């Protein structure tokens, strides 16, 4: 039976910046049009975190029952390492999705942003189908697309829309930037897992691209995030504060470029998550200060 500490580890708390960062930037974009609402932002955060934890447990369950997690390097795999009953992990996944759905209903009701309801349903379906079901798209190289769309565009713009009842160019650029960084986290994860994924038949984008092109893709995603920051700075000059976050990436980029593999890539993965949060906080702060 899994301990509470193992259940927490199975939720993969290091991935939570991918849930927090877009809400920060969506709220900052709302502040840029004087529409920020911290109560609605908190509900959006609970939705995002619920979905992130849910997809982590769902991924653990689906990969575990398929046998693709048995030899992985990295965090605890509750099912793959036979720590927890697969049925209980599945319940944890859908419990998290259910929590996210309830918070989403509250967000839509209090904000009047009813179009968010069908979007929320799509989020839950996409989260499960990432590695679940008969034809999981995460096994066909589309995982990064899922992360970019749902933890970049949807989470950021959904947060903005709930508060401001509109979408803005600043919000769009911020959503693309943070989505690119979130995708880079998955790219680093899948780069590390290329040997085991290739053997188990999990054809992630990293497996399809190969080692060298996956490393290039990671760098390209960081460049996209930088370009979006620059685009926002054209009208919100204090957005340049976000450049300070890139100092965190100097060492990880060096490690990646030098060809690190396996466990050597774990710090790259962890630091990219920290970078995403720092990127969102500093860029968001810059957007708000530019309105002062």
For each residue, the residues with C-beta under 8 A, 3 or more apart:
1: 84
2: 6 7 10 78 83 84 88
3: 6 7
4: 7 8
5: 8 9
6: 2 3 9 10 76 78 83 84
7: 2 3 4 10 11 78 84 92
8: 4 5 11 13
9: 5 6 12 13 75 76
10: 2 6 7 56 57 60 75 76 77 78 83 84 89 92
11: 7 8 53 56 57
12: 9 15 16 56 75
13: 8 9 16
14: 17 75 269 270 273
15: 12 18 19 52 56 185 273
16: 12 13 19 20 49 52 53 273
17: 14 20 21 273 274 276 277 280
18: 15 21 22 52 147 151 182 185 273 276
19: 15 16 22 23 45 48 49 51 52 151 155
20: 16 17 23 24 45 48 49 277 280
21: 17 18 24 25 178 181 182 276 277 279 280
22: 18 19 25 26 48 151 152 155 156 159 175 178 179 182 280
23: 19 20 26 27 41 44 45 48 155 156 159
24: 20 21 27 28 280 281 284
25: 21 22 28 29 156 159 171 174 175 177 178 280 283 284 287
26: 22 23 29 30 41 44 155 156 157 158 159 160 163 171 174 175
27: 23 24 30 31 36 38 41 44 159 160 163 284
28: 24 25 31 32 36 174 283 284 285 287 288
29: 25 26 32 33 156 160 164 168 170 171 174 287
30: 26 27 33 35 36 37 41 159 160 163 164 171
31: 27 28 34 35 36 287 288 291
32: 28 29 168 170 236 287 288 290 291
33: 29 30 164 166 168
34: 31 291
35: 30 31 163 164 165 166
36: 27 28 30 31 41 163
37: 30 40 41 111 162 163
38: 27 41 42
39: 42 43 110
40: 37 43 44 107 110 111 162 163
41: 23 26 27 30 36 37 38 44 45 159 163
42: 38 39 45 46
43: 39 40 46 47 103 106 107 110 162
44: 23 26 27 40 41 47 48 107 155 158 159 162
45: 19 20 23 41 42 48 49
46: 42 43 49 50 99 100 103
47: 43 44 50 51 100 103 104 107 120
48: 19 20 22 23 44 45 51 52 100 151 155 159
49: 16 19 20 45 46 52 53 100
50: 46 47 53 54 96 97 99 100 101 103
51: 19 47 48 54 55 96 97 100 123 124 127 150
52: 15 16 18 19 48 49 55 56 151
53: 11 16 49 50 56 57 96
54: 50 51 57 58 93 94 95 96 97 100 124 127
55: 51 52 58 59 93 127 128 130
56: 10 11 12 15 52 53 59 60
57: 10 11 53 54 60 61 78 89 90 92 93 96
58: 54 55 61 62 90 93 97 127 128 130 131 132
59: 55 56 62 63 130 131 138
60: 10 56 57 63 64 69 77 78 79 80 89 93
61: 57 58 64 65 78 79 86 89 90 93 132
62: 58 59 65 66 130 131 132 136
63: 59 60 66 68 69 77 79 80 131 202
64: 60 61 67 68 69 77 78 79 80 86 89
65: 61 62 79 86
66: 62 63 200
67: 64 70 80 200
68: 63 64 72 80 196 197 200 201 202
69: 60 63 64 72 77 79 80 81
70: 67 80 81
71: 196
72: 68 69 77 80 193 196
73: 192 193 196 262 263 266
74: 189 192 193 266 269
75: 9 10 12 14
76: 6 9 10 81 83
77: 10 60 63 64 69 72 80 81 83
78: 2 6 7 10 57 60 61 64 81 83 84 89
79: 60 61 63 64 65 69 82 83 84 86 89
80: 60 63 64 67 68 69 70 72 77
81: 69 70 76 77 78
82: 79
83: 2 6 10 76 77 78 79
84: 1 2 6 7 10 78 79 88 89
85: 88 89
86: 61 64 65 79 89 90
87: 90 91
88: 2 84 85 91 92
89: 10 57 60 61 64 78 79 84 85 86 92 93
90: 57 58 61 86 87 93 94
91: 87 88 94 95
92: 7 10 57 88 89 95 96
93: 54 55 57 58 60 61 89 90 96 97 128
94: 54 90 91 97 98
95: 54 91 92 98 99
96: 50 51 53 54 57 92 93 99 100
97: 50 51 54 58 93 94 100 101 124 127 128
98: 94 95 101 102
99: 46 50 95 96 102 103
100: 46 47 48 49 50 51 54 96 97 103 104 120 123 124
101: 50 97 98 104 105 120 124
102: 98 99 105 106
103: 43 46 47 50 99 100 106 107
104: 47 100 101 107 108 116 117 120
105: 101 102 108 109 117
106: 43 102 103 109 110
107: 40 43 44 47 103 104 110 111 113 116 162
108: 104 105 111 112 113 114 116 117 120 162
109: 105 106 112
110: 39 40 43 106 107
111: 37 40 107 108 116 162 163 165
112: 108 109 165
113: 107 108 116 161 162 165
114: 108 117
115: 118 119 161
116: 104 107 108 111 113 119 120 158 161 162
117: 104 105 108 114 120 121
118: 115 121 122
119: 115 116 122 123 154 158
120: 47 100 101 104 108 116 117 123 124
121: 117 118 124 125
122: 118 119 125 126
123: 51 100 119 120 126 127 150 154
124: 51 54 97 100 101 120 121 127 128
125: 121 122 128 129
126: 122 123 129 130 146 149 150
127: 51 54 55 58 97 123 124 130 150
128: 55 58 93 97 124 125 132 133
129: 125 126 132 133 136 137
130: 55 58 59 62 126 127 136 137 138 143 146
131: 58 59 62 63 136 138 139
132: 58 61 62 128 129 136
133: 128 129 136
134:
135: 140
136: 62 129 130 131 132 133 139 140
137: 129 130 140 142 143 145 146
138: 59 130 131 142 143 146 202 204
139: 131 136 201 202 203 204
140: 135 136 137 203
141: 203 204 205 207 208
142: 137 138 145 146 205
143: 130 137 138 146 147 186 190 204 205
144: 147 148 183 186 187 205
145: 137 142 148 149
146: 126 130 137 138 142 143 149 150
147: 18 143 144 150 151 152 179 182 183 185 186
148: 144 145 151 152 153 179 180 182 183
149: 126 145 146 152 153 154 179
150: 51 123 126 127 146 147 153 154 155
151: 18 19 22 48 52 147 148 154 155 178 179 182
152: 22 147 148 149 155 156 175 176 178 179 180 182 183
153: 148 149 150 156 157 175 176 179
154: 119 123 149 150 151 157 158
155: 19 22 23 26 44 48 150 151 152 158 159 175
156: 22 23 25 26 29 152 153 159 160 171 174 175 178 179
157: 26 153 154 160 161 167 171 172 175
158: 26 44 116 119 154 155 161 162
159: 22 23 25 26 27 30 41 44 48 155 156 162 163
160: 26 27 29 30 156 157 163 164 166 167 168 171
161: 113 115 116 157 158 164 165 166 167
162: 37 40 43 44 107 108 111 113 116 158 159
163: 26 27 30 35 36 37 40 41 111 159 160
164: 29 30 33 35 160 161 168
165: 35 111 112 113 161
166: 33 35 160 161
167: 157 160 161 171 172
168: 29 32 33 160 164 171 172
169: 172 173
170: 29 32 173 174 232 235 236 287
171: 25 26 29 30 156 157 160 167 168 174 175
172: 157 167 168 169 175 176
173: 169 170 176 177 228 231 232
174: 25 26 28 29 156 170 171 177 178 228 232 283 284 287
175: 22 25 26 152 153 155 156 157 171 172 178 179
176: 152 153 172 173 179 180 224 228
177: 25 173 174 180 181 224 225 227 228 229 232 279 283
178: 21 22 25 151 152 156 174 175 181 182 225 276 279 280
179: 22 147 148 149 151 152 153 156 175 176 182 183
180: 148 152 176 177 183 184 221 222 224 225 228
181: 21 177 178 184 185 221 222 225 272 275 276 279
182: 18 21 22 147 148 151 152 178 179 185 186 276
183: 144 147 148 152 179 180 186 187 221
184: 180 181 187 188 218 221 222 225 272
185: 15 18 147 181 182 188 189 269 272 273 276
186: 143 144 147 182 183 189 190
187: 144 183 184 190 191 205 206 214 217 218 221
188: 184 185 191 192 218 256 265 268 269 272
189: 74 185 186 192 193 269
190: 143 186 187 193 194 197 204 205 206 207 214
191: 187 188 194 206 211 214 215 218 256 265
192: 73 74 188 189 261 262 263 265 266 269
193: 72 73 74 189 190 196 197 202 204 206
194: 190 191 197 198 204 206 207 211 214
195: 198 199 262
196: 68 71 72 73 193 199 200
197: 68 190 193 194 200 202 203 204 206 207
198: 194 195 202 207
199: 195 196
200: 66 67 68 196 197
201: 68 139
202: 63 68 138 139 193 197 198 207
203: 139 140 141 197 207 208
204: 138 139 141 143 190 193 194 197 207 208
205: 141 142 143 144 187 190 208 209 214 217
206: 187 190 191 193 194 197 209 210 211 214
207: 141 190 194 197 198 202 203 204 210
208: 141 203 204 205
209: 205 206 213 214 217
210: 206 207 213 214
211: 191 194 206 214 215 261
212: 215 216
213: 209 210 216 217
214: 187 190 191 194 205 206 209 210 211 217 218
215: 191 211 212 218 219 256 257 259
216: 212 213 219 220
217: 187 205 209 213 214 220 221
218: 184 187 188 191 214 215 221 222 256
219: 215 216 222 223 253 256 257
220: 216 217 223 224
221: 180 181 183 184 187 217 218 224 225
222: 180 181 184 218 219 225 226 246 249 253
223: 219 220 226 227
224: 176 177 180 220 221 227 228
225: 177 178 180 181 184 221 222 228 229 279
226: 222 223 229 230 246
227: 177 223 224 230 231
228: 173 174 176 177 180 224 225 231 232
229: 177 225 226 232 233 239 240 242 243 279 283
230: 226 227 233 234
231: 173 227 228 234
232: 170 173 174 177 228 229 235 236 239 283 286 287
233: 229 230 236 237 238 239 240 286
234: 230 231
235: 170 232 290
236: 32 170 232 233 239 286 287 290 291
237: 233 240 286 290
238: 233 241 285 286 287 289 290
239: 229 232 233 236 242 283 286 287 290
240: 229 233 237 243 286
241: 238 244 282 283 285 286 289
242: 229 239 245 279 282 283 286
243: 229 240 246
244: 241 247 278 282
245: 242 248 249 275 278 279 282 283
246: 222 226 243 249 250 275
247: 244 250
248: 245 252 271 274 275 278
249: 222 245 246 252 253 271 272 275
250: 246 247 253 254
251: 254 255 271
252: 248 249 255 256 267 268 271 272 275
253: 219 222 249 250 256 257
254: 250 251 257 258
255: 251 252 258 260 264 265 267 268
256: 188 191 215 218 219 252 253 260 265 268
257: 215 219 253 254
258: 254 255
259: 215
260: 255 256 264 265 268
261: 192 211 264 265
262: 73 192 195 265
263: 73 192 266
264: 255 260 261 267 268
265: 188 191 192 255 256 260 261 262 268 269
266: 73 74 192 263 269 270
267: 252 255 264 270 271
268: 188 252 255 256 260 264 265 271 272
269: 14 74 185 188 189 192 265 266 272 273
270: 14 266 267 273 274
271: 248 249 251 252 267 268 274 275
272: 181 184 185 188 249 252 268 269 275 276
273: 14 15 16 17 18 185 269 270 276 277
274: 17 248 270 271 277 278
275: 181 245 246 248 249 252 271 272 278 279
276: 17 18 21 178 181 182 185 272 273 279 280
277: 17 20 21 273 274 280 281
278: 244 245 248 274 275 281 282
279: 21 177 178 181 225 229 242 245 275 276 282 283
280: 17 20 21 22 24 25 178 276 277 283 284
281: 24 277 278 284 285
282: 241 242 244 245 278 279 285 286
283: 25 28 174 177 229 232 239 241 242 245 279 280 286 287
284: 24 25 27 28 174 280 281 287 288
285: 28 238 241 281 282 288 289
286: 232 233 236 237 238 239 240 241 242 282 283 289 290
287: 25 28 29 31 32 170 174 232 236 238 239 283 284 290 291
288: 28 31 32 284 285 291 292
289: 238 241 285 286 292
290: 32 235 236 237 238 239 286 287
291: 31 32 34 236 287 288
292: 288 289
